[in-house]
Amino acid sequence: MNDMRLAVCLILGAGALAAQEPPHEIPLWANGAPGFESRRNEPIEAKDYWIRNIHNPSITVYLPPKEKATGAAVLICPGGGHRLLVFKAEGVEPAEYLNSLGVAAFVLKYRLAREEGSPYSLREHPRQDAQRAMRMVRSRAADWGIDPDRIGMMGFSAGGEVVSLAAFSSTEGDYAAPLPIDRFSARPNFLIMIYPGPLGIPDQLPLDAPPAFLLAANDDTCCSTPIVKLLGAYRAAKIPVEAHIFTQGGHGFNMGYRSKLATLKGWPQRLADWMADNNLLKPHE
């Protein structure tokens, strides 16, 4: 390769790198979570695939290249049994996949109610974090090139429980709130539930429940039943839903990247197809 061709390649490569912003983290509350402000500076513990000791909940922002952006966005809630977060395989990897589709992604670090010594309530604080994150994303939609009517939530395992707690409860903004962020709706426009746990799934869906994409393995002794229950509730409510129940795969197969099963390796494409068919990947006008 001559010097001129090398220079052109370097310039093009630098342009491609510059087109996508690096991930960055934003706390959900500037002074720490309400009632726990004194713990906001405690460091997160991280090892291998997980993180824990989360006392200053946040979102990590992953934006697609501007020339590829569709305007759709997804708030991702990783699993981990409310004892830790499987942050890479159920946070970073899905965010990067969604970016490849032109979808902005926001990975939530929520408070862990089952961690040893946790001061948090299982039904209250993860829901509070998820709804605050939704309000933050919607309030900054213009900054991030997002369509405020195409913001979804994605949950894996315990993260699916966080999605259920947040999406199937009251999500309206408080129009009289002193802080503008609290006036925004926390309602997701669509849901992506990957082997979600049972907590938070209602017997009867609210009338404004968002359309959903559901997926699990039939031999998942933990979290195939919640998918079946959700599917039944969606069908009874006549709210749009798509469900995939694979014969095998167990629990915790993440994005399928490390599986030997063709069905699991291919499931992200099923999600991409569903998003395309539902006009979620149509470029933002």
Secondary structure, 3 states (H helix, E strand, C coil): CCHHHHHHHHHHHHHHHHCCCCCEEEECCCCCCCCCHHHCCCCCEEECCEEECCCCCEEEEECCCCCCCCCCEEEEECCCCCCCECHHHHHHHHHHHHHHCCCEEEEEECCCCCCCCCCCCCCCHHHHHHHHHHHHHHHCHHHHCCCCCCEEEEEECHHHHHHHHHHCCCCCCCCCCCCHHHHCCCCCCEEEEECCCCCCCCCCCCCCCCCEEEEEECCCCCCCHHHHHHHHHHHHHCCCEEEEEECCCCCCCCCCCCCCCHHHHCHHHHHHHHHHHCCCCCCCC
